[in-house]
Amino acid sequence: MDDNGHGTHIAGIIAATRNGKGTVGIAPDAEIYAIKVSDSRGKGSFSVLVKVINWAIENDMDVE
């Protein structure tokens, strides 16, 4: 759940598809995975970010 809309907004900027209806994202062929890093107040920590990145790598997600 995206508590603040920020992640959803950023995902749209990254992966908006080429559908002839508006803006195209910077990586329209990207695969987007929802992984929560910050809490409902938008607060997070570096250690949680590292854990999430490691989890993504361990689950064969291409993290760049």
Backbone as numpy.savetxt, mean C-alpha at the origin, in Angstrom:
# Nx Ny Nz CAx CAy CAz Cx Cy Cz
-8.41 -2.58 7.32 -9.26 -1.41 7.32 -8.36 -0.17 7.32
-8.60 0.70 6.40 -7.84 1.95 6.31 -8.57 3.01 7.13
-8.11 3.22 8.34 -8.80 4.12 9.27 -8.82 5.58 8.85
-7.83 6.00 8.09 -7.71 7.42 7.75 -7.80 7.72 6.27
-7.91 6.71 5.41 -8.03 6.93 3.98 -6.71 7.18 3.28
-5.63 7.33 4.03 -4.34 7.66 3.42 -3.83 6.51 2.55
-3.84 5.30 3.07 -3.34 4.16 2.31 -4.14 3.91 1.05
-5.45 4.05 1.15 -6.31 3.87 -0.02 -6.00 4.93 -1.06
-5.81 6.15 -0.62 -5.49 7.25 -1.55 -4.16 6.98 -2.25
-3.15 6.59 -1.50 -1.83 6.31 -2.07 -1.90 5.12 -3.02
-2.64 4.08 -2.65 -2.78 2.92 -3.54 -3.39 3.33 -4.87
-4.36 4.24 -4.83 -4.97 4.74 -6.07 -3.99 5.50 -6.93
-3.14 6.31 -6.31 -2.11 7.03 -7.05 -1.14 6.06 -7.71
-0.80 5.01 -7.00 0.17 4.05 -7.52 -0.43 3.18 -8.62
-1.60 2.63 -8.40 -2.08 1.55 -9.26 -3.36 1.84 -10.05
-3.74 3.09 -10.20 -4.94 3.38 -10.99 -4.76 2.80 -12.39
-5.77 2.09 -12.86 -5.66 1.36 -14.13 -5.87 2.26 -15.35
-5.37 1.77 -16.47 -5.58 2.44 -17.76 -6.95 2.03 -18.28
-7.98 2.76 -17.91 -9.32 2.37 -18.32 -10.02 3.45 -19.16
-9.28 4.50 -19.51 -9.85 5.55 -20.33 -10.83 6.46 -19.61
-10.88 6.37 -18.28 -11.85 7.15 -17.52 -11.21 8.20 -16.61
-9.92 8.40 -16.70 -9.30 9.39 -15.82 -7.81 9.17 -15.69
-7.31 9.48 -14.54 -5.88 9.42 -14.26 -5.36 7.99 -14.29
-4.15 7.83 -14.81 -3.46 6.54 -14.78 -2.42 6.60 -13.67
-2.34 5.55 -12.89 -1.37 5.50 -11.80 0.06 5.42 -12.30
1.00 5.62 -11.40 2.42 5.56 -11.78 2.88 4.14 -12.05
2.15 3.15 -11.55 2.46 1.74 -11.81 1.15 0.97 -11.97
0.44 1.20 -13.07 -0.90 0.63 -13.22 -0.95 -0.90 -13.24
0.17 -1.55 -13.46 0.20 -3.02 -13.47 0.66 -3.60 -12.13
0.85 -2.74 -11.14 1.32 -3.19 -9.82 0.24 -4.02 -9.12
0.69 -4.95 -8.30 -0.21 -5.69 -7.43 -0.16 -5.01 -6.07
-1.31 -4.66 -5.53 -1.39 -3.96 -4.25 -1.91 -4.92 -3.18
-1.24 -4.94 -2.05 -1.65 -5.75 -0.91 -1.93 -4.83 0.27
-3.00 -5.07 0.98 -3.34 -4.27 2.15 -2.65 -4.86 3.38
-1.69 -4.11 3.90 -0.96 -4.52 5.10 -0.95 -3.32 6.03
-1.49 -3.48 7.22 -1.63 -2.36 8.15 -0.32 -2.11 8.92
0.10 -0.86 8.91 1.33 -0.48 9.62 1.03 0.49 10.76
0.07 1.39 10.57 -0.21 2.39 11.60 -1.57 2.13 12.25
-1.77 2.72 13.43 -3.02 2.52 14.14 -4.09 3.50 13.66
-5.23 3.50 14.31 -6.35 4.35 13.88 -6.06 5.83 14.00
-5.03 6.20 14.75 -4.65 7.61 14.87 -3.55 7.99 13.88
-3.14 7.03 13.05 -2.09 7.29 12.08 -0.69 7.15 12.65
-0.58 6.60 13.84 0.72 6.44 14.50 1.26 5.05 14.22
2.55 4.99 13.99 3.21 3.72 13.75 4.63 3.79 14.27
5.34 2.70 14.10 6.73 2.67 14.55 7.60 2.03 13.48
8.86 2.34 13.54 9.82 1.77 12.61 9.87 0.25 12.77
9.79 -0.23 14.02 9.88 -1.68 14.24 8.69 -2.41 13.61
7.49 -1.84 13.66 6.34 -2.47 13.01 6.51 -2.44 11.50
7.00 -1.34 10.97 7.25 -1.25 9.53 8.22 -2.34 9.08
9.29 -2.54 9.82 10.27 -3.59 9.48 9.62 -4.97 9.53
8.79 -5.22 10.55 8.09 -6.51 10.65 7.18 -6.74 9.45
6.46 -5.69 9.04 5.55 -5.80 7.91 6.31 -6.07 6.61
7.41 -5.37 6.40 8.22 -5.60 5.20 8.77 -7.02 5.20
9.27 -7.48 6.33 9.78 -8.85 6.41 8.67 -9.86 6.16
7.48 -9.63 6.69 6.34 -10.52 6.45 6.02 -10.58 4.96
6.03 -9.43 4.31 5.73 -9.39 2.88 6.78 -10.18 2.08
8.04 -10.01 2.42 9.10 -10.74 1.73 8.95 -12.24 1.96
8.69 -12.63 3.20 8.52 -14.05 3.53 7.32 -14.67 2.81
6.36 -13.85 2.42 5.17 -14.32 1.72 5.24 -14.07 0.23
6.48 -13.97 -0.27 6.79 -13.87 -1.70 6.19 -12.66 -2.38
6.05 -11.56 -1.66 5.60 -10.31 -2.28 6.84 -9.57 -2.75
6.76 -9.00 -3.93 7.88 -8.27 -4.49 7.88 -6.87 -3.91
8.76 -6.62 -2.96 8.84 -5.34 -2.26 10.00 -4.55 -2.84
9.69 -3.37 -3.38 10.75 -2.54 -3.95 10.65 -1.14 -3.44
